[in-house]
Amino acid sequence: MKKTIRPAISGDIFKQFSDLLFTNQEAGITHNPFDQELREMTGIEQGDPDSLQKSLDEDYPGKVGRLAKDDLRNAKNLAIVNVTLSCRAAIRGGVMPEIAFSLSDTLIQKVEESNDIHTVHELMTALKYQYAHMVADIKRTQKAGGIRQENYHVKRSKDYIITHLHGRLSLSQIAEALSLNASYLSELFHRCEGISITEFIRKQKLGRAQNLLMYSDHSYSEIASCLGYSSQSHFGRQFKALTGMTPRRYRELYGVTHLKTDGR
């Protein structure tokens, strides 16, 4: 029988903890109130940017924790903690985990690259609002479609689609991966979401394409290929049907980086 290992906190850590607690209590220093943090995270989880703003603007006793001796490292550690909490709040609010985690990863890397405390704080705050707006968009869509609570199997299928968006996806592939009957999943998805699973895949792929056109220098053929389109022309037709413009025109209007041309 395998022995369970339960690592214990060392005595020197407990000593440091006791010293800190004693020093703070003698000086009347307390941490920020926990209920303020709850209000802040609830603003994100409920998709309520105004409530989030009120929470961030609150005047309360206490200070943020000291997480490093160096000021910049301390600011980065605090930002990472806040980003992590905000990410989980967004997921509870309905943002698909893969999307929320990837955005969190990106922000934390940006925080690590920064050499300015003010920039670190701005990045952290901007992400909180971004998550709140993402949840708000989801709730608006659900309300418009009459969706009250997401079905467990539908949620699993959507998570699978987002995770495997780069490549070809089919109903049978998704159903097999989730150990569900394809016809049952198709009917369930349409009943809960108001659109077919194929249409959901198409919208997600084209949404990812819009993001790549705006923020990357990948060529049109590269984008079409990585998203599982049979050809660049097929990708272009579907993209225009959704946005009313060609991928090239979309990048010209909204792109923030230079395109790596492929001759078309």
C-alpha positions in Angstrom: 0.0 0.0 0.0 1.4 3.4 -1.0 2.1 5.6 1.9 0.5 9.0 1.8 2.9 11.9 2.2 1.6 15.0 3.9 4.3 17.7 3.9 4.2 20.0 7.0 4.9 23.7 7.2 8.3 24.1 8.7 8.9 25.8 12.1 10.7 28.8 10.6 7.6 29.6 8.5 5.4 29.5 11.5 7.9 31.7 13.4 7.8 34.3 10.6 4.0 34.1 10.5 3.8 34.6 14.3 6.2 37.6 14.1 4.3 39.2 11.3 0.9 38.7 13.0 2.3 40.2 16.2 4.0 43.2 14.5 0.9 44.0 12.5 -1.4 43.8 15.5 0.9 46.0 17.6 0.9 48.6 14.8 -2.8 48.3 14.1 -2.2 47.1 10.5 -4.9 44.9 8.9 -5.4 43.4 5.5 -8.1 44.7 3.1 -11.5 43.4 4.3 -12.5 40.1 2.8 -16.0 41.2 2.0 -14.6 43.9 -0.3 -12.8 41.2 -2.3 -16.0 39.2 -2.5 -17.9 42.3 -3.8 -15.1 42.8 -6.4 -15.2 39.2 -7.6 -19.0 39.1 -7.6 -19.0 42.1 -9.9 -16.9 40.0 -12.4 -18.9 36.9 -11.8 -22.2 38.7 -12.4 -20.9 40.6 -15.4 -21.5 43.9 -13.7 -18.7 46.4 -14.6 -20.5 49.2 -12.6 -20.6 47.1 -9.4 -16.9 46.2 -10.0 -16.1 49.9 -10.3 -17.9 50.7 -7.1 -15.9 48.0 -5.3 -12.6 49.2 -6.7 -13.5 52.8 -5.6 -14.3 51.8 -2.0 -12.5 53.5 0.8 -11.7 50.9 3.5 -9.3 50.4 6.4 -6.5 48.0 5.8 -3.7 47.4 3.3 -2.9 44.9 0.6 -0.6 42.1 1.7 3.1 42.3 1.3 4.1 39.5 -1.0 7.8 40.4 -1.7 10.5 42.6 -0.3 11.2 44.3 -3.6 8.4 46.8 -4.6 8.2 45.7 -8.2 8.1 42.0 -7.4 5.5 42.7 -4.7 3.3 44.5 -7.3 3.7 41.6 -9.7 2.8 39.0 -7.1 -0.3 40.9 -6.1 -1.3 41.2 -9.7 -0.9 37.5 -10.3 -3.1 36.8 -7.3 -5.7 39.2 -8.5 -5.6 37.9 -12.1 -6.0 34.3 -10.8 -9.0 35.2 -8.6 -10.6 37.2 -11.4 -10.1 34.4 -13.9 -12.0 31.9 -11.6 -14.8 34.5 -11.1 -15.2 34.9 -14.8 -15.4 31.1 -15.2 -18.1 30.9 -12.6 -19.9 33.6 -14.5 -19.9 31.5 -17.7 -16.7 32.3 -19.6 -15.4 29.1 -21.0 -12.4 27.9 -19.0 -10.0 27.6 -21.9 -10.7 31.2 -22.9 -10.4 32.5 -19.3 -7.2 30.6 -18.6 -5.6 31.6 -21.8 -6.3 35.3 -21.2 -5.0 34.9 -17.6 -1.8 33.3 -18.9 -1.3 36.1 -21.4 -1.8 38.8 -18.8 0.5 37.2 -16.3 3.2 37.0 -18.9 2.7 40.7 -19.6 2.9 41.5 -15.9 6.2 39.5 -15.7 7.6 41.5 -18.7 6.8 44.9 -17.1 9.4 47.0 -15.3 6.9 49.6 -14.0 4.6 49.3 -11.0 2.0 51.6 -12.5 1.8 49.5 -15.7 1.4 46.3 -13.6 -1.5 47.8 -11.7 -3.1 49.0 -15.0 -2.8 45.6 -16.5 -4.4 43.9 -13.5 -7.3 46.4 -13.4 -7.9 46.2 -17.2 -8.2 42.5 -17.0 -10.9 42.7 -14.2 -13.0 44.9 -16.4 -12.4 42.7 -19.5 -13.6 39.6 -17.6 -16.7 41.5 -16.3 -17.6 42.6 -19.9 -17.0 39.0 -21.2 -19.5 37.7 -18.6 -21.9 40.5 -19.4 -21.8 39.6 -23.1 -22.6 35.9 -22.2 -25.5 36.8 -20.0 -27.0 39.1 -22.7 -26.7 36.4 -25.2 -28.3 33.9 -22.9 -31.1 36.3 -22.0 -31.8 37.0 -25.7 -32.0 33.3 -26.4 -34.1 32.5 -23.4 -31.4 30.3 -21.9 -31.6 30.1 -18.1 -29.0 27.5 -17.1 -26.4 25.8 -19.2 -26.8 22.1 -19.6 -23.9 20.0 -18.3 -23.4 18.1 -21.6 -23.7 21.2 -23.6 -21.1 22.9 -21.5 -18.7 20.0 -21.9 -19.2 20.0 -25.7 -18.5 23.8 -25.8 -15.4 23.4 -23.8 -14.3 20.6 -26.1 -14.9 22.7 -29.2 -12.9 25.6 -27.8 -10.0 23.4 -26.8 -9.9 21.7 -30.3 -10.8 24.8 -32.4 -7.6 24.6 -34.4 -8.4 21.7 -36.7 -11.5 20.0 -38.2 -14.4 19.3 -35.9 -17.5 17.3 -36.4 -20.6 16.3 -34.4 -19.6 12.6 -34.4 -16.1 13.5 -33.2 -17.4 15.6 -30.3 -20.0 13.0 -29.3 -17.5 10.2 -29.3 -15.1 12.2 -27.2 -17.8 12.9 -24.6 -19.3 9.3 -24.8 -22.6 10.6 -26.0 -25.0 9.6 -28.8 -24.5 12.1 -31.7 -28.2 12.5 -32.4 -28.9 13.1 -28.7 -26.1 15.7 -28.5 -27.3 17.5 -31.6 -30.8 17.8 -30.4 -29.8 18.7 -26.9 -27.4 21.4 -28.1 -30.0 23.0 -30.4 -32.7 22.9 -27.7 -30.4 24.6 -25.2 -28.5 27.0 -27.4 -31.0 27.8 -30.1 -28.4 27.0 -32.8 -26.9 23.8 -34.2 -23.6 22.6 -32.9 -22.2 23.1 -36.4 -23.3 26.7 -36.4 -21.7 27.2 -33.0 -18.4 25.7 -34.3 -18.5 28.0 -37.3 -19.1 31.1 -35.2 -16.3 30.2 -32.8 -13.8 29.5 -35.6 -14.7 32.8 -37.3 -14.4 34.6 -34.0 -11.0 33.2 -33.5 -10.1 34.2 -37.1 -11.2 37.8 -36.4 -8.9 37.8 -33.4 -6.0 36.5 -35.4 -6.6 39.0 -38.2 -6.5 41.9 -35.7 -3.7 40.9 -33.4 -1.4 38.5 -35.3 0.7 38.6 -38.5 -0.4 35.1 -39.7 -1.2 35.0 -43.3 -4.8 34.3 -44.6 -3.7 30.8 -45.7 -2.1 30.1 -42.3 -5.3 31.1 -40.5 -7.5 29.1 -42.8 -5.3 26.0 -42.4 -5.0 26.2 -38.6 -8.7 26.6 -38.2 -9.4 23.5 -40.2 -10.8 25.0 -43.4 -10.5 23.0 -46.6 -9.1 26.0 -48.5 -8.4 29.7 -48.1 -11.3 30.5 -50.5 -13.7 28.5 -48.3 -12.5 30.4 -45.3 -12.9 33.7 -47.1 -16.5 32.9 -48.2 -17.6 32.0 -44.6 -15.8 35.0 -43.1 -17.5 37.4 -45.5 -20.9 35.8 -44.9 -20.4 36.5 -41.1 -18.8 39.9 -41.2 -19.8 41.4 -44.6 -16.1 41.8 -45.6 -13.2 39.8 -46.8 -10.4 38.8 -44.4 -8.1 41.3 -46.1 -10.5 44.2 -45.7 -11.1 43.2 -42.1 -7.4 43.3 -41.3 -7.0 46.6 -43.1 -9.7 48.2 -41.0 -9.0 46.6 -37.6 -5.6 45.0 -37.7 -2.9 46.3 -35.3 0.1 44.5 -36.7 1.6 44.1 -40.2 0.4 41.2 -42.3 2.8 38.6 -43.5 1.7 38.5 -47.1 1.1 35.3 -49.0 0.4 36.8 -52.4 -3.4 36.9 -52.1 
